[in-house]
Amino acid sequence: MTSASTSQNAFLHPFAKPTKENFIKLVRGQGALVWDDKGNELVDGMASLWYCAVGHGRKEIGDAVAKQISTLEAYSTFDPFTNEPVEVLAEKLVALCPMPDARVFFCGSGSEAVDSAMKLARLAHVQSGHPERTVIISRMRGYHGTNYGGTSAQGLPLNKIGYGPLVPDVEQVASDDLEAMSVLMSQRGNTIAAVLAEPLQGAGGVYPPTPGYLEGLRKLCDQHGAFLIFDEVITGFARLGTWFGANFYNVNPDLLCFAKAVTSGYQPLGGVFVGKAVRKSLEADADFILRTGYTYSGHASACAAAITNLEIIERENLVDRATHIGKRIGDALNALVRDGVIESARGDGAVWAAGLHSTQNNIKIRDRMLELGAITRAINADTNTFCPPLV
């Protein structure tokens, strides 16, 4: 059984009880395995937190980061500076991007990516002469990080409690109710800036879109002059057996948020693909200055990690590997459904969820699986999720 070690009180853990004292201390990882400080081996069924696509212990990523740190660890990319790794990575990313003629805005996380996309959507409308377009519409069950913009756009009510007034002009509709979206968009009319959606809802419980839903969102956005933002922080970079969820579901957004598997977690990095429609507005005035960005936008060492990580995904054909892994997980979960062990199985590619019976407890299942040597994530009160490394 995996034992727990006493946490240092100085560390306030995220998404945990502040009074909790005991946590499992992980000390090493290799491939799809991690080990705790007691020597217990665990199968990483969650790629840490949906991000470690290439698996743990990739020395070549560490070497690439160390080499970059030894020459130029980082430097601001605010005007007038740039660096070689960020330029190389940007070119590599736009070549993979499903959106033609995109550019890349870099930040440090998925939460920052979502907030940046929300700002860019509103800003692009201002630049095109429509400052009245401020409304962002998102979906129930959606998870969009924990910065104020993403918290406001979340469709997970418990994560919004206690933080006071949130960002205004952000509204939610039922997750897969295209009619409800259509009605709200008709009501809000020319005040809508964008619709924000995960192609596959991840942290809300792993819910793939219903057939035709994303196509319907694209059509509604076009009809109402709104931008479509995809939050691909989980689905980006091979997770669904394609480079992006936009490829998998064959629907292209105007802005696409990414993070997590762009570096497989070896360094923090996020970003937003900025498509043609948004670019046109931002670039129309040659004297306009984009007054947003982050200290670590285009961080050279993080970009070095991403470049090597993407090379591994390509070299080892992990995009196709995701389909193989996902089929094995899906087949196993569906067998449990047929046997009555669980209520349902949900997923696409290599991200899946077990929907539990009302008599089952997902925390107890998580803890029992830890005892047996495997990591799953307990979400809501009725779901355990699986999103392993693609190795």
ABEGO torsion letter per residue (X at the ends): XBBBBBBBAABBBBGBBAABABBBBBABBBEABBBBAAGBBBBBAAGGBGABAAEBGBAAAAAAAAAAAAABABBBABOABBBAAAAAAAAAAAAABABBGBBBBBBABAAAAAAAAAAAAAAAAAAAGBAABABBBBBBGBBAEABAAAAAABABAAAABGAEBBBBGBBBBBAABAAAAAAAAAAAEAABABBBBBABBBAAGGBBBBBGAAAAAAAAAAAAGBBBBBBAAAABGGAAGBABAAAAAGBBBABBBBBGAAAGGABBBBBBBBBAAAAAAAAABAABBBBBEBAABGBAAAAAAAAAAAAAAAAAGAAAAAAAAAAAAAAAAAAAAAAGABABBBEBEABBBBBBBAABBAAAAAAAAAAAGBBBBBBEAABBBBBBBAX
